[in-house]
Amino acid sequence: MNKEINTQTKSVKKLTKHERHNMFHRWIFAAGLGYNFETQQAPAVAFSMRKALRRIYPKDDEYIEAMDNHYKYFNANPLMANIILGATLAMEEKDGIKAKDAVQSLKTSLMGPFSGVGDSVFWILIPTIMGSIAGYMALQGNAVGATLWMVLQLAFFWLKMWFFKTGYDSGTKLITSLGEKINIFTDAISVMGLMVVGSLIPTVVKIYTPLKFATGKVMLSIQSGVFDKIMPALLPVCVTALVYWLLGKKSWTPTRIILLIIVLCLAGAASGVLGVAK
């Protein structure tokens, strides 16, 4: 009997439907606002979560800690991000500040894969097809073409709402099923996040040197003959390691690091040390 009472007490939701929808509407409005190079969409996330977190954390110290956690780097497709934010909201509602590390790990590991899907489907595939159809119909004088795009955006709005609800429901089930295994989940999701970040290094960071070593009739490319032989994408790894090291220094902010990279690229291109990757 006591176990049943405890279970019912733990399952009581702290947020009403109106409060959850408030967070969803705030994210829809602010997803592209407050964007910056250091934390990217983090200000929009914090703005969206503010009222819900205040409800979950009546104590000021926990509220500040939770808000600070959401001010960390976040960048995801705005539509697919509804799933991630819905799940994180449910996790915090269920487990409180103890879910802080799991929340951050979940956001870090899912924003890359979800953005890949969202950008490909909702920003490229569907707009290209539907935009072409709507544009052609409008050129032919068909009034449907003028309204088709607005109908599509309305459909996207309801899809976003469904994504948010799906993420919220999944997040609640996730925490309920994990229970005391939350640390195991945190470690696993952190490993996934590291794998995603690691895979981005050779595919996104492009660095190439056209320098060649010549002695007599022998010509050796520094890039293909030395660096690539040691390890493919060696230069991108070195630059990523440098940026990671600089981020640990108090005097180096992400903005300063970006400026440093720009200066190094300009200097490298002007001197011929760096070139366009082939």
Secondary structure, 3 states (H helix, E strand, C coil): CHHHHHHHHHCCCCCCHHHHHHHHHHHHHHCCCCCECCCECHHHHHHHHHHHHHHHCCCHHHHHHHHHHHCCCECCCCCCHHHHHHHHHHHHHHHHHHHHHHHHHHHHHHHHHHHHHHHHHHHHHHHHHHHHHHHHHHHCCCHHHHHHHHHHHHHHHHHHHHHHHHHHHHHHHHHHHHHHHHHHHHHHHHHHHHHHHHHHHHHHCCCECCCEEEECCEEEEHHHHHHHHHCCCHHHHHHHHHHHHHHCCCCCCHHHHHHHHHHHHHHHHHHCCCECCC
